């Protein structure tokens, strides 16, 4: 049963990471739009 616990915690960590990454990307895009760079996206992170 121990492997199941590890698997679950790893999975929730992945979900949390995805959520944080999404927030960062969204914030980055909003910042670009505020700075007037909405036409051309920054390719720093590859988005």
Backbone as ProteinMPNN parsed JSONL, in Angstrom:
{"seq_chain_A": "XXXXXXXXXXXXXXXXXXXXXXXXXXXXXXXXXXXXXXXXXXXXXXX", "coords_chain_A": {"N_chain_A": [[0.837, -1.21, 0.0], [2.137, 1.101, 0.298], [3.407, 2.06, -2.012], [1.262, 3.033, -3.394], [0.52, 5.277, -1.922], [2.751, 6.91, -2.311], [2.579, 7.282, -5.05], [0.193, 8.739, -5.264], [0.792, 11.143, -3.894], [2.826, 12.104, -5.494], [1.402, 12.539, -7.789], [-0.41, 14.586, -7.042], [1.427, 16.548, -6.598], [2.334, 16.985, -9.18], [-0.001, 18.031, -10.314], [-0.253, 20.373, -8.828], [2.08, 21.663, -9.64], [1.562, 22.014, -12.381], [-0.582, 23.779, -12.167], [0.62, 26.035, -10.971], [2.493, 26.654, -12.945], [0.781, 27.34, -15.02], [-0.371, 29.661, -13.941], [1.87, 31.334, -13.883], [2.501, 31.539, -16.619], [0.155, 32.729, -17.6], [0.2, 35.144, -16.168], [2.535, 36.206, -17.213], [1.816, 36.643, -19.894], [-0.216, 38.526, -19.558], [1.258, 40.609, -18.47], [2.877, 41.227, -20.652], [0.945, 42.185, -22.434], [0.11, 44.447, -21.067], [2.397, 45.928, -21.293], [2.336, 46.497, -23.909], [3.094, 44.616, -25.743], [1.489, 42.783, -27.07], [1.134, 41.829, -29.638], [3.425, 40.441, -30.389], [4.558, 37.618, -28.919], [6.668, 36.838, -26.136], [9.564, 34.813, -26.549], [10.985, 33.655, -24.603], [10.341, 31.661, -22.711], [9.349, 29.941, -24.472], [6.676, 30.1, -25.118]], "CA_chain_A": [[0.0, 0.0, 0.0], [3.022, 2.259, 0.386], [3.642, 2.602, -3.351], [0.063, 3.782, -3.773], [0.601, 6.58, -1.26], [3.772, 7.691, -3.004], [2.039, 7.621, -6.377], [-0.821, 9.772, -5.088], [1.422, 12.418, -3.533], [3.547, 12.571, -6.681], [0.402, 13.025, -8.737], [-0.913, 15.879, -6.595], [2.525, 17.498, -6.797], [2.291, 17.315, -10.603], [-1.155, 18.904, -10.528], [0.092, 21.665, -8.246], [3.098, 22.26, -10.507], [0.863, 22.457, -13.594], [-1.379, 24.947, -11.81], [1.536, 27.168, -10.769], [3.045, 26.995, -14.256], [-0.281, 28.026, -15.75], [-0.478, 31.007, -13.374], [3.046, 32.097, -14.315], [2.357, 31.818, -18.051], [-0.926, 33.702, -17.755], [0.683, 36.426, -15.66], [3.518, 36.696, -18.179], [1.097, 37.158, -21.064], [-0.909, 39.756, -19.155], [2.281, 41.642, -18.33], [3.267, 41.619, -22.007], [-0.131, 42.996, -22.997], [0.158, 45.746, -20.399], [3.556, 46.646, -21.808], [2.101, 46.79, -25.317], [3.706, 43.611, -26.606], [0.497, 41.723, -27.272], [1.246, 41.277, -30.991], [4.506, 39.454, -30.431], [4.774, 36.952, -27.639], [8.085, 36.588, -25.823], [9.94, 33.42, -26.771], [11.933, 33.297, -23.547], [9.94, 30.371, -22.163], [8.866, 29.109, -25.567], [5.217, 30.176, -25.253]], "C_chain_A": [[0.873, 1.262, 0.0], [3.253, 2.895, -0.981], [2.44, 3.438, -3.816], [0.087, 5.182, -3.173], [1.599, 7.479, -1.983], [3.248, 8.179, -4.35], [1.045, 8.786, -6.264], [-0.191, 11.123, -4.786], [2.188, 12.979, -4.724], [2.564, 13.172, -7.673], [-0.12, 14.398, -8.328], [0.171, 16.947, -6.743], [2.56, 17.936, -8.264], [1.159, 18.29, -10.898], [-0.856, 20.305, -10.013], [1.092, 22.392, -9.135], [2.454, 22.81, -11.776], [0.086, 23.737, -13.318], [-0.5, 26.184, -11.682], [2.109, 27.622, -12.107], [2.032, 27.782, -15.073], [-0.419, 29.468, -15.262], [0.663, 31.884, -13.868], [2.917, 32.496, -15.784], [1.293, 32.88, -18.286], [-0.484, 35.085, -17.309], [1.68, 37.032, -16.633], [2.845, 37.3, -19.393], [0.386, 38.462, -20.728], [0.087, 40.898, -19.033], [2.699, 42.149, -19.702], [2.214, 42.534, -22.625], [-0.142, 44.383, -22.376], [1.305, 46.591, -20.941], [3.436, 46.929, -23.298], [2.73, 45.781, -26.254], [2.76, 42.47, -26.897], [0.647, 41.073, -28.644], [2.303, 40.177, -31.034], [4.78, 38.912, -29.031], [6.267, 36.761, -27.383], [8.416, 35.108, -25.993], [10.941, 32.951, -25.726], [11.618, 31.903, -23.022], [9.399, 29.451, -23.246], [7.364, 29.134, -25.728], [4.841, 31.262, -26.243]], "O_chain_A": [[0.384, 2.36, -0.27], [3.292, 4.119, -1.102], [2.596, 4.422, -4.539], [-0.28, 6.155, -3.832], [1.329, 8.654, -2.234], [3.447, 9.332, -4.734], [1.065, 9.706, -7.081], [-0.592, 12.138, -5.357], [2.2, 14.191, -4.942], [2.851, 14.183, -8.315], [-0.259, 15.283, -9.173], [-0.133, 18.115, -6.985], [2.787, 19.109, -8.561], [1.337, 19.256, -11.639], [-1.162, 21.299, -10.671], [0.969, 23.597, -9.359], [2.754, 23.926, -12.2], [0.09, 24.664, -14.127], [-0.825, 27.246, -12.212], [2.203, 28.82, -12.376], [2.375, 28.763, -15.733], [-0.566, 30.388, -16.067], [0.451, 33.041, -14.229], [3.186, 33.64, -16.152], [1.491, 33.812, -19.066], [-0.755, 36.08, -17.982], [1.673, 38.243, -16.854], [3.257, 38.356, -19.871], [0.389, 39.397, -21.528], [-0.199, 42.024, -19.441], [2.859, 43.353, -19.902], [2.546, 43.534, -23.262], [-0.374, 45.377, -23.064], [1.199, 47.814, -21.037], [4.331, 47.533, -23.889], [2.887, 46.058, -27.443], [3.178, 41.314, -26.963], [0.326, 39.896, -28.807], [2.1, 39.122, -31.636], [5.17, 39.634, -28.113], [7.037, 36.546, -28.319], [7.621, 34.247, -25.616], [11.657, 31.973, -25.936], [12.509, 31.063, -22.9], [9.033, 28.309, -22.968], [6.812, 28.271, -26.412], [3.656, 31.483, -26.495]]}, "name": "protein", "num_of_chains": 1, "seq": "XXXXXXXXXXXXXXXXXXXXXXXXXXXXXXXXXXXXXXXXXXXXXXX"}
